[in-house]
Amino acid sequence: MIVIGIDPGLAIVGFGVIRKEDNSITPTPVSYGCIRTSAEKQTPERLMEIYNEVSALFEKYNPTAVAVERLFFNKNVTNAMSVSEARGVIFLAAQQKNIPLFEYTPNQVKQAITGSGCADKKQMQEMIKRLLNLDELPQPDDSADGLSIALCHINFLR
């Protein structure tokens, strides 16, 4: 099974690709990184860029599932709107490939990775490093978030 975890955003979309074999205890990180869009471009151009890059990820890794962080609505309505738009193109790309899509709240992800819904970024990165046997902390934060969302989905399947 291959799961792609996605931390959506308009400026930065973090992603993590994890493989979990049925007979293996430890999941294996395959790839992680970020899709970055320029603030100098108009929103439609940025959304198209996200769509194209996410579609290319789906084509390259042929995931059995996509896990996306559920939008956490805070006081910044403008940011929430742009994240919602980015989520929309990610959902569209997954639907076009018939890839099952799952959503997890930030607290569900933290709980699945650290056992505490109150974990901070540093704790999350340390646990991802340990759980995936990485040599160093995954950087940038957005890619670590993508890995944690993918790992959360794998943990929920157990």
C-alpha positions as CSV (number, residue, x, y, z in Angstrom):
1,M,0.0,0.0,0.0
2,I,1.2,3.5,-0.8
3,V,-0.3,6.5,0.9
4,I,0.3,10.1,0.0
5,G,-0.3,12.6,2.8
6,I,-1.0,16.2,1.9
7,D,-0.8,19.4,4.0
8,P,-2.7,21.8,1.7
9,G,-2.0,25.5,1.2
10,L,-1.9,28.0,-1.6
11,A,1.7,29.1,-1.1
12,I,3.1,25.7,0.0
13,V,1.6,22.2,-0.3
14,G,3.5,19.7,1.9
15,F,3.5,16.1,0.8
16,G,4.8,12.7,2.1
17,V,4.7,9.4,0.3
18,I,4.8,6.3,2.5
19,R,4.8,2.6,1.6
20,K,3.5,0.0,4.0
21,E,3.8,-3.7,3.1
22,D,1.4,-6.1,4.6
23,N,4.1,-8.2,6.2
24,S,6.2,-5.2,7.4
25,I,5.9,-3.6,10.8
26,T,7.6,-0.4,9.9
27,P,6.3,1.9,7.1
28,T,8.9,3.1,4.6
29,P,9.2,6.7,3.5
30,V,9.4,6.9,-0.3
31,S,9.5,10.7,-0.9
32,Y,8.6,13.9,0.7
33,G,8.7,17.6,-0.2
34,C,6.8,20.7,-1.0
35,I,5.0,22.2,-4.0
36,R,5.6,26.0,-3.8
37,T,3.7,28.6,-5.8
38,S,4.7,32.2,-6.3
39,A,2.7,35.0,-4.7
40,E,3.5,37.0,-7.8
41,K,1.0,34.8,-9.8
42,Q,-2.7,35.1,-9.7
43,T,-4.7,32.5,-7.7
44,P,-6.0,30.6,-10.7
45,E,-2.5,30.1,-12.0
46,R,-1.3,28.9,-8.5
47,L,-4.2,26.5,-8.3
48,M,-3.5,25.1,-11.7
49,E,0.2,24.6,-10.7
50,I,-0.9,22.8,-7.5
51,Y,-3.3,20.6,-9.5
52,N,-0.6,19.7,-12.1
53,E,2.0,18.9,-9.5
54,V,-0.4,16.8,-7.3
55,S,-1.6,15.0,-10.4
56,A,2.0,14.2,-11.3
57,L,2.6,12.9,-7.8
58,F,-0.4,10.6,-8.2
59,E,0.7,9.5,-11.6
60,K,4.3,8.8,-10.4
61,Y,3.4,6.9,-7.1
62,N,0.0,5.4,-8.0
63,P,-1.2,5.6,-4.3
64,T,-3.9,3.4,-2.9
65,A,-5.1,6.3,-0.7
66,V,-4.6,10.0,-0.3
67,A,-4.8,11.6,3.2
68,V,-5.4,15.3,3.5
69,E,-5.4,17.5,6.6
70,R,-8.9,18.8,7.3
71,L,-9.2,22.5,7.2
72,F,-8.9,24.0,10.7
73,F,-10.8,27.3,10.6
74,N,-9.2,30.0,12.5
75,K,-9.7,33.8,12.6
76,N,-7.9,34.4,9.3
77,V,-10.8,34.0,6.8
78,T,-8.6,34.9,3.8
79,N,-6.1,32.2,4.6
80,A,-8.9,29.6,5.2
81,M,-10.4,30.5,1.8
82,S,-7.2,30.0,-0.1
83,V,-6.5,26.7,1.7
84,S,-10.0,25.6,0.8
85,E,-9.4,26.4,-2.9
86,A,-6.1,24.4,-2.8
87,R,-7.9,21.5,-1.1
88,G,-10.5,21.6,-3.9
89,V,-8.0,21.1,-6.7
90,I,-6.3,18.3,-4.7
91,F,-9.7,16.6,-4.2
92,L,-10.4,17.0,-7.9
93,A,-7.0,15.4,-8.9
94,A,-7.6,12.4,-6.5
95,Q,-11.2,12.0,-7.8
96,Q,-10.1,12.0,-11.4
97,K,-7.7,9.1,-10.7
98,N,-10.3,7.3,-8.5
99,I,-8.0,7.4,-5.5
100,P,-9.8,7.1,-2.2
101,L,-9.4,10.3,-0.2
102,F,-9.4,10.6,3.6
103,E,-9.4,13.6,5.9
104,Y,-7.9,14.0,9.3
105,T,-8.0,17.0,11.7
106,P,-4.7,18.3,13.1
107,N,-5.6,16.8,16.5
108,Q,-6.2,13.4,15.0
109,V,-2.8,13.6,13.2
110,K,-1.1,14.6,16.4
111,Q,-2.8,11.9,18.5
112,A,-1.9,9.2,15.9
113,I,1.7,10.2,15.8
114,T,2.6,11.2,19.3
115,G,-0.3,9.9,21.4
116,S,-1.2,13.5,22.4
117,G,-3.4,16.0,20.5
118,C,-1.4,18.8,22.0
119,A,2.0,17.9,20.5
120,D,4.0,20.8,19.0
121,K,5.8,20.9,15.7
122,K,9.1,19.8,17.2
123,Q,7.6,16.8,18.9
124,M,5.8,15.8,15.7
125,Q,9.1,16.0,13.7
126,E,11.0,14.0,16.2
127,M,8.3,11.2,16.2
128,I,8.2,11.2,12.4
129,K,12.0,10.8,12.3
130,R,11.9,7.9,14.8
131,L,8.8,6.1,13.3
132,L,10.2,6.3,9.8
133,N,13.8,5.7,10.7
134,L,15.0,8.9,9.0
135,D,18.5,10.1,9.5
136,E,17.4,13.7,10.2
137,L,14.3,15.7,10.9
138,P,12.2,16.0,7.8
139,Q,12.4,19.6,6.4
140,P,10.7,21.9,5.7
141,D,7.9,21.7,8.2
142,D,5.3,21.3,5.5
143,S,6.8,18.1,4.2
144,A,7.0,16.7,7.7
145,D,3.3,17.5,8.0
146,G,2.7,15.6,4.8
147,L,4.5,12.6,6.2
148,S,2.6,12.8,9.4
149,I,-0.8,12.9,7.7
150,A,0.2,9.8,5.6
151,L,1.4,8.0,8.7
152,C,-1.8,9.0,10.5
153,H,-3.8,7.3,7.8
154,I,-1.7,4.1,8.0
155,N,-2.2,4.1,11.8
156,F,-5.9,4.5,11.5
157,L,-6.1,1.5,9.2
158,R,-4.6,-0.7,11.9
